[in-house]
Amino acid sequence: MSELEAQAYAVLATLAVALLVVVTVGVIYLTAMEWQDKRKRSQEALDNRVPVRKRKGKK
C-alpha cells in the first residue's frame, strides 16, 4: 500500500467517524426536542381542561 493510499484511507475513516458523530448528535437533538414538545403539549392539555363543575350536560 502506498503512502497516498494510506492517507486516503485515513481521510475517509476520519470523515466516516465525523459523519457518524454528526448523525448521532442530530438524533439526540431531535429526540430531546420531541420529548420537550410532548411535555409542553401535555401540560397545555392539562391547562385547558374544563373543571368538573363547569361541564355542560353532565349532572
C-alpha positions as CSV (number, residue, x, y, z in Angstrom):
1,M,0.0,0.0,0.0
2,S,1.4,3.3,-1.0
3,E,1.7,6.4,1.2
4,L,-1.1,8.1,-0.8
5,E,-3.5,5.2,-0.3
6,A,-2.8,5.2,3.4
7,Q,-3.6,8.9,3.6
8,A,-6.7,8.4,1.5
9,Y,-7.9,5.7,3.9
10,A,-7.1,7.8,6.9
11,V,-9.1,10.7,5.5
12,L,-12.1,8.5,4.6
13,A,-12.0,6.9,8.0
14,T,-11.9,10.3,9.7
15,L,-14.8,11.6,7.5
16,A,-16.8,8.4,8.4
17,V,-16.3,9.0,12.1
18,A,-17.2,12.7,11.8
19,L,-20.4,11.8,9.9
20,L,-21.3,9.2,12.5
21,V,-20.9,11.8,15.2
22,V,-23.0,14.4,13.4
23,V,-25.8,12.0,12.7
24,T,-25.8,10.7,16.3
25,V,-25.9,14.3,17.7
26,G,-28.7,15.1,15.3
27,V,-30.8,12.1,16.5
28,I,-30.2,13.0,20.1
29,Y,-31.2,16.6,19.5
30,L,-34.4,15.6,17.6
31,T,-35.3,13.2,20.4
32,A,-34.8,15.8,23.1
33,M,-36.9,18.3,21.1
34,E,-39.7,15.8,20.6
35,W,-39.6,14.9,24.3
36,Q,-39.8,18.6,25.3
37,D,-42.6,19.3,22.8
38,K,-44.6,16.3,24.1
39,R,-44.2,17.6,27.7
40,K,-45.4,21.1,26.6
41,R,-48.4,19.7,24.7
42,S,-49.3,17.5,27.7
43,Q,-49.1,20.5,30.0
44,E,-51.2,22.6,27.7
45,A,-53.8,19.9,27.6
46,L,-53.9,19.8,31.4
47,D,-54.2,23.6,31.5
48,N,-57.1,23.7,29.0
49,R,-59.2,21.2,30.9
50,V,-62.7,22.3,31.9
51,P,-63.3,21.8,35.6
52,V,-66.0,19.2,36.5
53,R,-68.3,21.8,38.0
54,K,-68.4,23.8,34.7
55,R,-69.0,20.9,32.3
56,K,-72.3,21.1,30.4
57,G,-74.6,18.1,30.0
58,K,-73.5,16.0,33.0
59,K,-75.2,16.1,36.4
